């Protein structure tokens, strides 16, 4: 027998579900009628297909495939109680709570790395660590909670990492840094420093973390590397503004509607431009430096990065890309990241795409050296300002 209160409850649940569906439909309709949606629907697939066409045309017409073999990671020599020994190379992965970051942690722990997982959610980090341990009880893992959009959080992580290395009697160095963390936001939000959150997480945070950890990467007794996970969407960028105001996202905030697609493309373009400039500064100019720099484009991977896009639209996009054979699982998409992690150090400066050790050419604009130098100067100014603010507010 169903009582009246239960009928009322069931009715309210049905009403809530109906209202939720109507709200989802309304949000989807609004999104479809904005410029950003059509930019994503037209320009992004074109950029993706052009990247794959580049790989195909190289292999089919010229018979040449630019690819690099995977090399075994070098153990890190260390000294414990006066005894010389070796330990697993240390690999830091940002955005390791899900998607490509989690898949990278799984894959690189199997390759013999001591994996340091970095992410915003301590609960999700613990879950990933538990999953890896179930598959491999001998996996060496450590998790740190960090918000890459907050400079003080990055500072705290650097200090905690150094303390942990010291307490664990490990060599005070890092062998691999993978800047994987990224978000796609559909609404305007700002960080504590006043930066657009998407720019802060996708680019400024990666720039800051890299510069803070550079001494640890330089002090590695074996060749170390930095891997920046970028995107084929960088090809859609045509502007050349890299001043501080644009990097902070304030230039974009003048738009009536939040230009989410533009900012995502721009953040990935900046990360790529930064990768090439860092390669020139560290690997090419500094002969004593043993730090290699790589850019990685995993293609389209089925992750939750598009969770702010109306679910019916993101699911439709995934369905179409799956039918076209362009959608990858995180386990498949991570191949390019593993390729860059295990590539020979002399392949520094390459843009890995397509898996199987293959590399491709990024957009012509991404090789603009003058633009890269300007980007470095603006980014470093923001970095120094954040350091100054952090020093006086901590």
DRENNUDREN-510959 format. One record per residue (C-alpha): y, z, x; residue number from 1; residue in one letter; chain. Coordinates in pm, 1 decimal, padded with zeros to 6 digits, always signed. Example, Ala and Ser with C-alpha at 12.3 -4.5 7.8 and 13.67 -1.06 7.14 Angstrom:
% residues 2
((-00450.0,+00780.0,+01230.0),1,'a','A')
((-00106.0,+00714.0,+01367.0),2,'s','A')
//
This chain:
% residues 394
((+00000.0,+00000.0,+00000.0),1,'x','A')
((+00342.0,-00099.8,+00135.3),2,'x','A')
((+00614.1,+00154.6,+00078.5),3,'x','A')
((+00974.6,+00066.6,-00001.7),4,'x','A')
((+01110.3,+00188.8,+00335.1),5,'x','A')
((+00862.2,-00040.4,+00511.5),6,'x','A')
((+00971.4,-00336.8,+00296.9),7,'x','A')
((+01334.6,-00263.3,+00384.0),8,'x','A')
((+01245.1,-00244.7,+00754.3),9,'x','A')
((+01052.4,-00575.5,+00742.0),10,'x','A')
((+01342.6,-00741.3,+00561.0),11,'x','A')
((+01589.5,-00622.9,+00824.2),12,'x','A')
((+01362.9,-00748.5,+01103.4),13,'x','A')
((+01345.4,-01093.0,+00938.8),14,'x','A')
((+01723.7,-01095.4,+00895.3),15,'x','A')
((+01773.9,-01002.3,+01260.6),16,'x','A')
((+01540.8,-01281.5,+01374.7),17,'x','A')
((+01719.0,-01532.6,+01150.0),18,'x','A')
((+02060.0,-01422.3,+01278.0),19,'x','A')
((+01933.7,-01442.4,+01636.4),20,'x','A')
((+01807.6,-01799.1,+01585.0),21,'x','A')
((+02135.3,-01900.1,+01422.2),22,'x','A')
((+02330.2,-01747.4,+01708.5),23,'x','A')
((+02112.2,-01930.6,+01964.6),24,'x','A')
((+02166.3,-02258.7,+01780.0),25,'x','A')
((+02541.7,-02201.5,+01763.2),26,'x','A')
((+02559.7,-02120.2,+02135.8),27,'x','A')
((+02351.3,-02428.4,+02216.3),28,'x','A')
((+02577.3,-02648.2,+02001.7),29,'x','A')
((+02888.9,-02513.8,+02174.0),30,'x','A')
((+02734.0,-02570.3,+02515.7),31,'x','A')
((+02632.2,-02928.5,+02431.3),32,'x','A')
((+02992.0,-03012.5,+02341.0),33,'x','A')
((+03136.2,-02893.4,+02672.5),34,'x','A')
((+03194.6,-03106.0,+02982.6),35,'x','A')
((+02975.8,-02884.8,+03199.9),36,'x','A')
((+02663.8,-02961.0,+02996.1),37,'x','A')
((+02703.5,-03336.1,+03037.2),38,'x','A')
((+02775.3,-03294.2,+03405.7),39,'x','A')
((+02443.0,-03110.8,+03439.0),40,'x','A')
((+02260.6,-03355.0,+03210.6),41,'x','A')
((+02383.1,-03672.5,+03386.7),42,'x','A')
((+02494.5,-03599.8,+03743.5),43,'x','A')
((+02226.7,-03348.6,+03840.3),44,'x','A')
((+01922.1,-03563.6,+03751.3),45,'x','A')
((+02085.2,-03858.9,+03928.3),46,'x','A')
((+02136.9,-03648.2,+04243.4),47,'x','A')
((+01776.4,-03524.4,+04229.1),48,'x','A')
((+01628.6,-03871.9,+04183.2),49,'x','A')
((+01843.7,-04009.8,+04466.8),50,'x','A')
((+01702.9,-03742.6,+04700.1),51,'x','A')
((+01345.4,-03835.8,+04612.8),52,'x','A')
((+01432.3,-04205.8,+04640.2),53,'x','A')
((+01551.2,-04142.4,+04994.1),54,'x','A')
((+01211.3,-03996.4,+05086.1),55,'x','A')
((+01027.3,-04279.9,+04911.6),56,'x','A')
((+01235.9,-04559.5,+05064.8),57,'x','A')
((+01193.6,-04416.0,+05414.7),58,'x','A')
((+00816.6,-04395.6,+05382.3),59,'x','A')
((+00764.5,-04724.5,+05192.4),60,'x','A')
((+01016.5,-04963.2,+05346.9),61,'x','A')
((+01051.3,-04834.8,+05703.2),62,'x','A')
((+00714.9,-04661.4,+05730.8),63,'x','A')
((+00892.7,-04367.0,+05892.8),64,'x','A')
((+00882.6,-04018.2,+05744.6),65,'x','A')
((+01109.2,-03764.1,+05911.2),66,'x','A')
((+00893.7,-03451.7,+05912.0),67,'x','A')
((+00815.4,-03155.6,+06135.4),68,'x','A')
((+00490.1,-02967.9,+06190.2),69,'x','A')
((+00445.3,-02601.1,+06107.4),70,'x','A')
((+00411.7,-02371.1,+06408.8),71,'x','A')
((+00257.6,-02024.9,+06409.5),72,'x','A')
((+00517.1,-01744.5,+06411.8),73,'x','A')
((+00570.2,-01578.7,+06750.1),74,'x','A')
((+00485.9,-01204.4,+06769.3),75,'x','A')
((+00775.5,-00978.7,+06866.4),76,'x','A')
((+00724.3,-00781.8,+07190.2),77,'x','A')
((+00820.6,-00417.6,+07163.0),78,'x','A')
((+00767.8,-00090.3,+07344.7),79,'x','A')
((+00627.5,+00222.9,+07179.8),80,'x','A')
((+00602.8,+00542.5,+07388.9),81,'x','A')
((+00624.6,+00338.0,+07706.6),82,'x','A')
((+00341.1,+00106.7,+07601.6),83,'x','A')
((+00416.8,-00264.3,+07569.1),84,'x','A')
((+00282.0,-00417.8,+07249.2),85,'x','A')
((+00365.2,-00682.6,+06990.8),86,'x','A')
((+00455.8,-00661.0,+06623.7),87,'x','A')
((+00486.2,-00908.8,+06341.4),88,'x','A')
((+00811.8,-01110.4,+06338.0),89,'x','A')
((+01061.0,-00969.3,+06087.0),90,'x','A')
((+01169.7,-01193.8,+05799.2),91,'x','A')
((+01444.7,-01094.2,+05555.0),92,'x','A')
((+01446.1,-01269.6,+05216.4),93,'x','A')
((+01735.4,-01224.5,+04974.0),94,'x','A')
((+01686.8,-01270.1,+04600.9),95,'x','A')
((+01323.6,-01163.4,+04641.1),96,'x','A')
((+01279.6,-01011.4,+04293.9),97,'x','A')
((+01160.9,-01333.1,+04127.2),98,'x','A')
((+01131.2,-01711.0,+04151.9),99,'x','A')
((+01157.6,-01869.8,+04495.6),100,'x','A')
((+01239.6,-01540.9,+04668.4),101,'x','A')
((+00924.1,-01373.2,+04540.7),102,'x','A')
((+00716.2,-01684.5,+04616.5),103,'x','A')
((+00859.7,-01688.6,+04970.9),104,'x','A')
((+00763.0,-01323.7,+05019.3),105,'x','A')
((+00406.3,-01400.8,+04908.3),106,'x','A')
((+00377.9,-01710.5,+05130.2),107,'x','A')
((+00537.5,-01569.0,+05446.0),108,'x','A')
((+00345.5,-01241.2,+05433.3),109,'x','A')
((+00030.4,-01456.7,+05441.0),110,'x','A')
((+00171.2,-01638.5,+05745.0),111,'x','A')
((+00189.6,-01309.4,+05936.4),112,'x','A')
((+00551.5,-01200.8,+05890.7),113,'x','A')
((+00674.7,-00847.9,+05830.4),114,'x','A')
((+00864.7,-00931.5,+05513.0),115,'x','A')
((+01178.1,-00741.9,+05411.4),116,'x','A')
((+01245.2,-00805.7,+05043.4),117,'x','A')
((+01607.1,-00778.1,+04932.5),118,'x','A')
((+01726.9,-00777.9,+04571.3),119,'x','A')
((+01938.2,-00611.7,+04304.7),120,'x','A')
((+01658.2,-00447.6,+04104.4),121,'x','A')
((+01454.1,-00174.1,+04271.7),122,'x','A')
((+01203.3,-00192.0,+03984.2),123,'x','A')
((+01140.3,-00566.4,+04032.1),124,'x','A')
((+01122.3,-00525.6,+04409.4),125,'x','A')
((+00852.8,-00258.5,+04369.7),126,'x','A')
((+00664.8,-00487.8,+04132.2),127,'x','A')
((+00663.6,-00778.3,+04381.1),128,'x','A')
((+00555.3,-00548.5,+04666.2),129,'x','A')
((+00270.1,-00420.8,+04449.5),130,'x','A')
((+00161.1,-00776.1,+04360.9),131,'x','A')
((+00154.7,-00884.4,+04726.3),132,'x','A')
((-00035.5,-00570.3,+04827.1),133,'x','A')
((-00298.1,-00643.1,+04563.3),134,'x','A')
((-00357.5,-00986.7,+04715.3),135,'x','A')
((-00336.8,-00868.7,+05075.8),136,'x','A')
((-00378.3,-00499.1,+05154.6),137,'x','A')
((-00275.2,-00564.9,+05517.4),138,'x','A')
((+00061.8,-00718.6,+05421.1),139,'x','A')
((+00358.9,-00558.0,+05597.3),140,'x','A')
((+00643.9,-00515.1,+05348.6),141,'x','A')
((+00969.7,-00326.3,+05308.1),142,'x','A')
((+01215.2,-00345.1,+05016.6),143,'x','A')
((+01590.0,-00278.4,+05006.8),144,'x','A')
((+01814.3,-00276.7,+04701.3),145,'x','A')
((+02133.5,-00475.1,+04755.8),146,'x','A')
((+02395.6,-00657.4,+04550.5),147,'x','A')
((+02507.1,-00961.1,+04750.3),148,'x','A')
((+02819.6,-00998.6,+04537.1),149,'x','A')
((+02941.9,-00658.4,+04665.9),150,'x','A')
((+03055.0,-00637.8,+05028.0),151,'x','A')
((+03005.0,-00261.5,+05050.3),152,'x','A')
((+02646.3,-00305.1,+04933.9),153,'x','A')
((+02590.1,-00559.2,+05214.2),154,'x','A')
((+02737.2,-00314.0,+05469.2),155,'x','A')
((+02509.3,-00037.4,+05339.6),156,'x','A')
((+02205.7,-00264.6,+05370.2),157,'x','A')
((+02288.8,-00353.4,+05729.3),158,'x','A')
((+02318.5,+00016.7,+05819.6),159,'x','A')
((+01997.5,+00108.7,+05635.6),160,'x','A')
((+01810.7,-00178.2,+05802.4),161,'x','A')
((+01917.5,-00069.8,+06151.7),162,'x','A')
((+01820.3,+00290.6,+06075.1),163,'x','A')
((+01480.6,+00182.6,+05942.3),164,'x','A')
((+01412.6,-00031.1,+06251.2),165,'x','A')
((+01497.0,+00265.5,+06471.1),166,'x','A')
((+01287.0,+00513.5,+06271.3),167,'x','A')
((+00991.5,+00271.8,+06268.8),168,'x','A')
((+01002.0,+00223.9,+06650.0),169,'x','A')
((+01045.2,-00149.1,+06592.9),170,'x','A')
((+01250.1,-00383.5,+06808.8),171,'x','A')
((+01610.6,-00376.5,+06691.2),172,'x','A')
((+01619.2,-00740.8,+06594.2),173,'x','A')
((+01556.6,-00988.8,+06313.5),174,'x','A')
((+01357.2,-01308.7,+06359.2),175,'x','A')
((+01420.0,-01485.6,+06025.7),176,'x','A')
((+01696.3,-01452.8,+05766.0),177,'x','A')
((+01647.5,-01649.7,+05443.7),178,'x','A')
((+01961.6,-01664.2,+05229.3),179,'x','A')
((+01792.2,-01743.4,+04900.1),180,'x','A')
((+01980.6,-01527.7,+04647.4),181,'x','A')
((+02171.4,-01724.8,+04386.1),182,'x','A')
((+02287.1,-01711.7,+04025.0),183,'x','A')
((+02404.8,-01957.7,+03761.9),184,'x','A')
((+02666.3,-01793.5,+03540.9),185,'x','A')
((+02804.3,-01951.2,+03222.9),186,'x','A')
((+03093.7,-01708.0,+03184.4),187,'x','A')
((+03366.9,-01591.5,+03419.1),188,'x','A')
((+03296.4,-01261.4,+03593.7),189,'x','A')
((+03451.0,-01108.6,+03904.7),190,'x','A')
((+03314.5,-00899.4,+04190.8),191,'x','A')
((+03465.9,-00571.9,+04314.0),192,'x','A')
((+03661.6,-00773.4,+04570.0),193,'x','A')
((+03805.3,-00998.8,+04297.7),194,'x','A')
((+03590.5,-01304.3,+04376.0),195,'x','A')
((+03419.5,-01518.4,+04116.8),196,'x','A')
((+03069.5,-01367.4,+04088.6),197,'x','A')
((+02886.3,-01697.4,+04129.7),198,'x','A')
((+03083.2,-01780.3,+04445.3),199,'x','A')
((+03045.5,-01422.4,+04566.5),200,'x','A')
((+02667.3,-01422.4,+04527.6),201,'x','A')
((+02582.0,-01781.5,+04619.9),202,'x','A')
((+02811.9,-01830.4,+04916.7),203,'x','A')
((+03047.0,-01548.0,+05022.1),204,'x','A')
((+02765.5,-01292.0,+05013.5),205,'x','A')
((+02540.8,-01516.4,+05225.2),206,'x','A')
((+02823.5,-01580.8,+05473.6),207,'x','A')
((+02897.8,-01208.0,+05503.0),208,'x','A')
((+02533.7,-01103.8,+05539.5),209,'x','A')
((+02471.9,-01369.5,+05804.1),210,'x','A')
((+02769.9,-01259.5,+06012.1),211,'x','A')
((+02676.5,-00891.2,+05987.0),212,'x','A')
((+02314.6,-00956.6,+06089.9),213,'x','A')
((+02399.2,-01208.1,+06362.3),214,'x','A')
((+02382.0,-00945.0,+06642.1),215,'x','A')
((+02025.6,-00856.9,+06531.6),216,'x','A')
((+01930.3,-01225.3,+06522.0),217,'x','A')
((+02082.4,-01285.2,+06866.2),218,'x','A')
((+01899.6,-00985.9,+07016.1),219,'x','A')
((+01557.3,-01117.1,+06913.0),220,'x','A')
((+01323.8,-01149.8,+07215.7),221,'x','A')
((+01177.9,-01465.9,+07056.7),222,'x','A')
((+01373.8,-01757.9,+06902.8),223,'x','A')
((+01518.8,-01657.6,+06565.0),224,'x','A')
((+01646.4,-01861.9,+06273.5),225,'x','A')
((+01868.0,-01861.6,+05965.5),226,'x','A')
((+01758.5,-02053.3,+05655.8),227,'x','A')
((+02009.1,-02126.3,+05380.8),228,'x','A')
((+01865.0,-02232.6,+05045.4),229,'x','A')
((+02101.8,-02491.3,+04901.8),230,'x','A')
((+02062.6,-02751.8,+04626.4),231,'x','A')
((+02067.2,-03126.2,+04559.4),232,'x','A')
((+02359.9,-03052.7,+04323.5),233,'x','A')
((+02586.5,-03038.1,+04630.5),234,'x','A')
((+02592.0,-03420.2,+04611.6),235,'x','A')
((+02811.4,-03395.8,+04301.0),236,'x','A')
((+03098.6,-03237.1,+04496.8),237,'x','A')
((+03379.9,-03476.6,+04581.9),238,'x','A')
((+03677.5,-03246.4,+04641.5),239,'x','A')
((+03778.3,-03118.3,+04982.1),240,'x','A')
((+03949.0,-02788.9,+04893.6),241,'x','A')
((+03809.5,-02506.9,+05108.4),242,'x','A')
((+04106.9,-02269.7,+05110.4),243,'x','A')
((+04066.3,-01897.1,+05042.8),244,'x','A')
((+04183.0,-01924.4,+04681.7),245,'x','A')
((+03919.6,-02187.4,+04600.5),246,'x','A')
((+03639.7,-01999.4,+04780.0),247,'x','A')
((+03727.7,-01683.7,+04586.8),248,'x','A')
((+03699.7,-01882.3,+04262.5),249,'x','A')
((+04059.2,-01824.5,+04156.9),250,'x','A')
((+04132.0,-02196.9,+04160.3),251,'x','A')
((+03851.0,-02256.8,+03908.5),252,'x','A')
((+03961.3,-01969.0,+03684.3),253,'x','A')
((+04267.7,-02169.0,+03582.4),254,'x','A')
((+04048.4,-02391.0,+03366.1),255,'x','A')
((+04044.9,-02321.4,+02991.6),256,'x','A')
((+03666.6,-02336.8,+02992.7),257,'x','A')
((+03462.0,-02178.0,+03271.4),258,'x','A')
((+03346.2,-02470.7,+03491.9),259,'x','A')
((+02999.4,-02327.9,+03558.8),260,'x','A')
((+02841.7,-02652.6,+03682.3),261,'x','A')
((+03134.1,-02729.8,+03914.0),262,'x','A')
((+03125.6,-02380.8,+04068.2),263,'x','A')
((+02748.1,-02384.6,+04117.8),264,'x','A')
((+02766.8,-02724.1,+04290.1),265,'x','A')
((+03060.6,-02608.7,+04502.2),266,'x','A')
((+02888.3,-02284.0,+04606.9),267,'x','A')
((+02580.4,-02476.0,+04724.3),268,'x','A')
((+02797.3,-02734.5,+04898.7),269,'x','A')
((+02979.3,-02457.2,+05087.9),270,'x','A')
((+02648.9,-02300.9,+05190.7),271,'x','A')
((+02533.5,-02637.9,+05326.1),272,'x','A')
((+02861.4,-02705.4,+05506.5),273,'x','A')
((+02841.1,-02353.5,+05655.2),274,'x','A')
((+02483.2,-02421.7,+05772.7),275,'x','A')
((+02587.3,-02729.2,+05969.3),276,'x','A')
((+02890.1,-02556.5,+06121.9),277,'x','A')
((+02680.5,-02254.6,+06220.8),278,'x','A')
((+02429.0,-02491.8,+06381.2),279,'x','A')
((+02707.8,-02650.4,+06585.1),280,'x','A')
((+02856.0,-02315.2,+06688.8),281,'x','A')
((+02533.1,-02132.8,+06771.5),282,'x','A')
((+02267.8,-02386.5,+06862.6),283,'x','A')
((+02467.6,-02674.9,+07010.7),284,'x','A')
((+02765.8,-02503.0,+07178.3),285,'x','A')
((+02609.2,-02174.7,+07290.0),286,'x','A')
((+02330.8,-02261.4,+07532.8),287,'x','A')
((+02227.3,-01896.7,+07570.7),288,'x','A')
((+02180.5,-01852.9,+07196.0),289,'x','A')
((+01828.0,-01883.2,+07058.0),290,'x','A')
((+01922.7,-01891.5,+06688.9),291,'x','A')
((+01827.7,-02205.3,+06492.7),292,'x','A')
((+01990.7,-02295.5,+06160.6),293,'x','A')
((+01822.5,-02478.5,+05872.9),294,'x','A')
((+01926.0,-02591.0,+05525.6),295,'x','A')
((+01662.5,-02612.9,+05254.8),296,'x','A')
((+01667.0,-02791.2,+04919.6),297,'x','A')
((+01361.9,-02689.6,+04711.5),298,'x','A')
((+01437.6,-02939.7,+04432.5),299,'x','A')
((+01399.9,-02828.1,+04069.5),300,'x','A')
((+01190.7,-02513.4,+04039.3),301,'x','A')
((+01097.1,-02336.4,+03717.6),302,'x','A')
((+01267.5,-02001.6,+03769.2),303,'x','A')
((+01491.3,-01781.9,+03555.6),304,'x','A')
((+01814.4,-01891.0,+03726.8),305,'x','A')
((+01917.7,-02073.9,+03408.3),306,'x','A')
((+01869.8,-01765.8,+03187.6),307,'x','A')
((+02235.3,-01772.7,+03074.8),308,'x','A')
((+02199.4,-02127.8,+02943.2),309,'x','A')
((+02089.5,-02134.8,+02575.3),310,'x','A')
((+01710.5,-02104.0,+02589.1),311,'x','A')
((+01639.8,-02407.3,+02367.6),312,'x','A')
((+01838.2,-02629.7,+02606.8),313,'x','A')
((+01685.1,-02492.6,+02926.7),314,'x','A')
((+01333.9,-02522.3,+02782.1),315,'x','A')
((+01405.5,-02879.5,+02671.3),316,'x','A')
((+01530.7,-02966.3,+03020.4),317,'x','A')
((+01221.4,-02813.8,+03180.2),318,'x','A')
((+00997.0,-03006.5,+02941.2),319,'x','A')
((+01160.8,-03341.3,+03024.8),320,'x','A')
((+01153.4,-03272.4,+03400.3),321,'x','A')
((+00788.1,-03167.3,+03375.8),322,'x','A')
((+00700.6,-03494.0,+03200.0),323,'x','A')
((+00880.2,-03686.1,+03475.9),324,'x','A')
((+00689.4,-03493.5,+03742.0),325,'x','A')
((+01010.3,-03346.3,+03886.1),326,'x','A')
((+00961.3,-02981.7,+03786.7),327,'x','A')
((+00784.6,-02755.9,+04034.3),328,'x','A')
((+00639.7,-02407.9,+04011.4),329,'x','A')
((+00784.5,-02147.2,+04252.7),330,'x','A')
((+00457.0,-02162.3,+04449.4),331,'x','A')
((+00506.7,-02537.7,+04498.1),332,'x','A')
((+00884.7,-02530.7,+04542.8),333,'x','A')
((+00860.5,-02273.8,+04821.8),334,'x','A')
((+00695.8,-02529.9,+05053.2),335,'x','A')
((+01028.1,-02650.8,+05194.7),336,'x','A')
((+01130.9,-02291.8,+05271.6),337,'x','A')
((+00802.4,-02228.4,+05454.1),338,'x','A')
((+00844.8,-02563.1,+05636.6),339,'x','A')
((+01186.5,-02454.6,+05767.6),340,'x','A')
((+01059.4,-02107.4,+05858.3),341,'x','A')
((+00776.4,-02248.5,+06070.4),342,'x','A')
((+00946.6,-02563.2,+06204.6),343,'x','A')
((+01003.2,-02601.8,+06581.5),344,'x','A')
((+01334.5,-02437.9,+06691.7),345,'x','A')
((+01460.3,-02772.7,+06825.5),346,'x','A')
((+01470.9,-02908.2,+06468.7),347,'x','A')
((+01775.0,-02686.1,+06406.4),348,'x','A')
((+02040.4,-02847.6,+06189.3),349,'x','A')
((+01793.4,-03032.1,+05966.3),350,'x','A')
((+01798.3,-03049.4,+05585.8),351,'x','A')
((+01446.1,-02982.3,+05456.5),352,'x','A')
((+01351.6,-03139.0,+05124.2),353,'x','A')
((+01034.0,-03250.0,+04949.1),354,'x','A')
((+00775.8,-03030.7,+05123.0),355,'x','A')
((+00516.0,-03141.2,+05381.1),356,'x','A')
((+00770.0,-03074.7,+05657.4),357,'x','A')
((+00993.4,-03359.7,+05538.0),358,'x','A')
((+01366.5,-03373.5,+05593.9),359,'x','A')
((+01640.4,-03578.7,+05429.5),360,'x','A')
((+02007.9,-03661.8,+05467.6),361,'x','A')
((+02251.8,-03458.3,+05261.3),362,'x','A')
((+02575.5,-03600.7,+05118.4),363,'x','A')
((+02815.5,-03778.2,+05351.3),364,'x','A')
((+03084.8,-03518.7,+05276.8),365,'x','A')
((+02857.7,-03236.5,+05396.1),366,'x','A')
((+02872.7,-03378.3,+05752.1),367,'x','A')
((+03255.9,-03363.7,+05765.6),368,'x','A')
((+03318.0,-03151.9,+06075.6),369,'x','A')
((+03687.3,-03094.7,+06013.0),370,'x','A')
((+03615.3,-02974.9,+05660.1),371,'x','A')
((+03342.5,-02746.1,+05795.4),372,'x','A')
((+03583.5,-02590.7,+06045.5),373,'x','A')
((+03837.5,-02527.1,+05770.6),374,'x','A')
((+03565.8,-02371.3,+05555.7),375,'x','A')
((+03463.7,-02143.8,+05842.0),376,'x','A')
((+03821.6,-02027.4,+05895.4),377,'x','A')
((+03880.6,-01954.1,+05525.0),378,'x','A')
((+03543.0,-01782.0,+05488.1),379,'x','A')
((+03596.8,-01570.1,+05796.7),380,'x','A')
((+03939.9,-01463.0,+05671.0),381,'x','A')
((+03782.5,-01344.8,+05344.1),382,'x','A')
((+03508.6,-01171.1,+05544.7),383,'x','A')
((+03761.8,-00984.1,+05758.6),384,'x','A')
((+03967.1,-00884.8,+05454.0),385,'x','A')
((+03654.2,-00746.4,+05286.9),386,'x','A')
((+03570.5,-00551.5,+05602.2),387,'x','A')
((+03920.9,-00406.6,+05610.2),388,'x','A')
((+03910.4,-00303.6,+05243.2),389,'x','A')
((+03563.5,-00155.4,+05287.7),390,'x','A')
((+03677.8,+00044.9,+05589.1),391,'x','A')
((+03966.7,+00208.6,+05404.9),392,'x','A')
((+03788.6,+00268.8,+05073.3),393,'x','A')
((+03460.2,+00408.8,+05210.2),394,'x','A')
//
